[in-house]
Structures are given as C-alpha cells and as structure tokens.
C-alpha cells in the first residue's frame, strides 16, 4: 500500500506537487497520477476509459507501486479523494499509518478552474459556469447528466467540493493530527520550493534539490461540441468518426495523425481562459463565505483576509 496520499483538491497545484515529489530519490509515485481507486463514490472503475485504464481491482491498484524500491516512500495523488465521502475511511482501513496531504484554494477561483478542467476532460458539457452550477438540482435527480463513462453524479455537484472543513474532519476522524498536512494554494503559488520542502519534512524523506514546476495549466474550451468531435475521431467512436479515422489511417502514419489531431485541438478547441466574470465571482464568494469562515476557524488561520472575503461587506 502507498505510504502517503495527496488527496486534493483538483486545480490547486496537486499536479505540480506530484511532479516535484516524484523526482525525489526517496519517493516513488506511479506514472498514473490519479488512480482514484479508493473513491468509489466519485468514479465507476469498472467502466472503460478512453485515455487511461484505471485500476479496477485491488491487485491492479497495488501493481502500480510494485516498482518502488526498498527505502522509498510510495505515494499517489488522486485530487478527488478530498471531496469523496468514502476515501478517508478506505485509506485508513488499508493503510492506518498513511500520511495525508491536502491543498485548499479560495472557493470561487477553485470552482472556476475546476469547471474549466471538467469541460476540458469532457466530464462537463455546459461551458458556462453559472449554468453548470444551476444544474446541480436537476443533476441530483438524475437529469441533465453528461454522457461520461466514469462519471458519478457527485462529481458535478460543484458546491459539495467546497465543504472544506467537513472534508478535513473526515480525515482527522480517521488519522491523528500528525498524519495530516493541510496546505493553502496561495502559499504554494507564492513559494513552490518552501512548500515542497514542508511536504518533504512531513514525509520525513530529507531535502533534495527542487525544480519549481507549473503543470496542468487551466485552459478554456471554445466549443465542447468540436472538442467532442475531434476526440471521437481520435478514438474512432461512432460510424462517422470510424470512417474518418479509417481515412486518416490510410493517408498518414500514426505519429502524424496524432500530431495533426493534437494541433487541431490546440488551435481550434483550446484558448487561454477569459477574464473571470467578476459579478459571478463575487456571488460565489458571498455564497461560500460561511464555508471560508468555518475553515478559518478550523485551521486557526486568517483566510478571510488572505482570500479577500473581508471586503464583501
């Protein structure tokens, strides 16, 4: 079993943290960054996935860590473990001595980036954040659900991702305080090196040269429909897409096909994020101000000032 878990949140520096930690000689983390195996309430592990086969059995999950060498700390990073209602107990059941790393981000900016990531990952098909949040009610009733092979209803309940204090309580109920490290995204953005060193001390693996990294940048999907079409062509899904893929196979070798589809995706589908809708962001901050106040009290840290909630009135 892994010795430590980076449990989330998504879009809070977890990918960069994963990339920096796995370069440490005393740490082993598998190539598959997000096994998600212990969050059965968030993902359907028995369903096929287009890009990566997630482990569906305990044997497959443990095989991810088989190459860890003696003396290495093995770990994994599944950012939705923090929002999962079952992951904390599952981790404690399988590895009671596990060390837990959580990263928390200001709610409005977090949800904005999370939504864009979900659109990019084809989990979400509604390109407007306000509309996606408004669909939480219908989706709880099983309506307006995007077609996604591994989607669970809980993933698109955006407000549930911001139950920060409640999420931390699940881990503190399962582990001692010394086993849980809570980081604030702003600290990580301000000083990558100092934050990673803090994690290394927490894992008790000693310092090592650290190269600051930025990974998994947020992008905007111009058209989910066009993105879906290009994705369908790349995997040959549907009769039209299979015909198109067959034609591409006849005309170009595999590396060139992949390059062409990737170039089309980058030029036609992806774009830099627009400036945030400040009215929507203020509305979200007002909506989640009680969560921020509760978290600030729980962590005994002035997040109200740090995240600008003192100016809401």
N, C-alpha and C positions, 0 to 999 in steps of 0.2 A: 504494500500500500504506500501511496505517497506520504512523505513526512510533513508537507505543508501545502496549503491551498490558497491561491489568490482568488478570492470569491467574488470580486466585482467592486464597483458597478461597471457596466459597459461604458465606453466613451469617456472614461475617467483616467486614462493613462495606463490601463491594465496591459495593453499590448506592448507598449514601450517598456513597461516594467518587466514583463515576461521576457522580452528580447534581451534586456540588460542582465537579468538574473541568470539566464541560461548560458551566458558567456563566462560565468564564474566557474573555476575549475572544480569547486566542491559542490556544485549544484547540477542536477540532471533534471531537465524538463523535456518532454517528448516533442517531436516535430508537430504533432497535432496539438495546437494551443488549447483548444476548448473541447475536451472530451464530453462535458455536460452529462456524464453518466449518472451522477448522483442527484440529478434534478428531474426526477420522473414526472413531476407536475408541470414542468416547463416544455419538455420535448418528448416526442414519441420516438424512442430509439429503435423500434422495430421497423420503422418506415425507411425506405431508401432515400438517400440524399444525393443530389446531383454532383456536388463538388467533392465531398469527403465522406467516407463511410465512418460514422461514429460507432464506438463500441456498443454492442447490443447485449453483451453478456459480461459477467464478472471476469471470465477468463480473457476476453478481448481487452477489457479495461486494464487488467494487471499486465498484459503483454506490452502495453505502452511503456512501462517502466522497467522492462526486462534488461535493458542495456545499461542501467545505472550501475556504476562501479562501486566497489566497497569504499566506504568513507564519504560517498556523495550523499547529499540530501536530495531526495526525489520530490518533485512538486508538479503541480498542474495549475492552470489558470482558466477557470470557467466563470466568466463575469456574471452569469445569471444565477449562480449559487446564492448570492446575497438576497435576491428577490424571491428565490424558491422557498416555499414553506416546509419542504422536507429535507433539503440538502444538509442543513446543520446537524440534524439528528442522524442522518445517514453517515455523514463523515465521522461523527463521534462514535457511532456503532462500529464502524470498520477500522478507525484509527483514533483511539481515545487520546493519544499523545500529539495529535496533529497541531500544527501552528497555522493560524488563520490570518490572512492579510486582506483587509477591506479598504477600498478607496471611495470616498464620498465627494460629490460635486454639487455645486449650487443647483437647486432643482430645475429652474427654468432653462438654464443653458444645458443642463444634463438631458432633459426631455427633448429639447430641440435637436441635439446631436443624436440622441437615441432614435428619434423618429427618422432622421435622415439615413441613419445606418440601417434601420429596418426596411426603408424603401430601397436602398442600395442592395440589400440582401434578399429582396423580393419577399420578405415576410409581410410587409405593409404595401398596400396598393393605393392608398389615399395619400396624395402628395402634399396635402395641406395639413399642418399640424393641428390647427384648431378643429378642423373637421374630423381628424382621426381621434382626437380626444373626445369629441362629441359623440363618437360611435361606441364609446365604452359601454353604455347601457344596452344598446341593441346586441353588442357582441357578447355580453354576459348571458344574454338569452339565446345565443347561438345563431344570431343573424348577422349579416354583413361581414362574414368571415372570409378573408382571402384564401385562395386555394394554395396551400403550402403543405408539403408532405410531412413536415415535422412540427408544425405549429400546434401549440396548445393554446386554449383561449386566454390563459393568464398572461401570456407574453404581451398581448396588445392592450392590456389594462394599464395604461400609462401611469395613472395615479398611484397604482399599487407599487410601482418601482420607487416611489418617494416615501415609503413608510420606513424611513431610515432608523429611527430609534427602535421600532418594533423588530426590524430585521436584525439589528445588533443584539437585541435581547435574546433572540433565538440562539445566537452563537454564544453569548455569555451564559445562557442556561445550560449549554452543552459542554462548555470548556471553561477553564479557570481564566481569570483576567490576564495572567501571564502568557496565555496561549493565543491571545487575540490582539492584533495590532491594527489600529484604525488610523488611516492616513486621510488627509484632506488634499483634494486635487490641486488646489491653489499652491500648496507647498511644493508639490511635485513639479508643477509647471515652473515655479519660480526657481527651484534649485533641484534639478534631477539628481545630481551627484549626492547631495546631502540626504535626500530622501531614500535613495537606494542604499546608501551606507547604513541608514537607520534600519532598513529591512534586513541587511546582511548581519547586523548585530543581533537583531531579533531572532534570526535563524541560527546564529552562533556559528557562522562559517568563516569569519575573518574577512578583512577588507581585501579588495583586489582592484586593479586599475579599471575605471568605469568610463565608458564612452557614452555620452548623452545621446539619446535617440528620440526621434519622433516617429511613431508608427500608427498605421490605421487612421490617416487623416480623414476628417469629415468632408464628404463631397455631396453635391446636390445632383439628384437625378432629374434631368429635364423632362423626360417622358417615361413613366413606368411601362407604358404600352410598347414603346420602341425598345426599351431595355429587355422586356419580356420576349419580344420577337427575336432579338439578337441572341438571347440566351437559349431560346428554343432551337434556333438554327445550330448553335454550337453543340447542343446535346442531341439534336435530331428528334425532338419531341413533336408529335403531330404530323399528319400526312404532308402538308405543305413544307414544313420545316425539314422533314426527312428527304423530300425531293431536292430542296435547296442544298442540304448537306451533301447528298449524293453527287450533285453537280459540282460543288466545291471540291469534293474529293477527287473528281476526275480532272479538275483544272489545276489544282495546286497541291503540293505536298503538305503534310500535317503541320510542320512548324510555320509555313507561310500562311496556312488557313488560320491558325491560332493568332498569328501576328495581325492578320487583316481584321479578324473579328475584334481583337483587343483594341486595335487602332480605331475602329468604328465606334466601339463603346466609349473610348476616351474622348473622341472628338464630337460625337453626336449625342451621347447619352449623358456623360458626366460634365459637370461645370462647378466652378467654385461656389461655395454657399453664398446666397444673398445676405444682405444685412438683415439682422433679425427684426421682426415686426415688434417694435417697442411697446405698442399697446397690448399685444398678446403677451409679451414677456412680463410686463407689469401685472397683467391679470393673473398670470401663472404664479408670480411671486406673492401676490396677495392670497391666492388660493392655498399656497403651500407654506405661508408664513407660520401657521401653527406647528407644522412639522419641523421647521427650522428652529423655532423656539424650544420645542421639546428636545431636539437633538443637541442644541447648545447647552441645555441644562444637563442632559445625559452625559455629554463629554466634558462638561465644565470648561467650555471654550466659547469665546465671544464670536460666534458665527454670524450673529445679527449684523455686526459692523463689517466683518470681513466680506460678507456676501451682499452688502448694501441694503439689507432689509430695514435698517434704521431710518431710511428715507421714505418709507412707504406711507407714513402718516398714520 
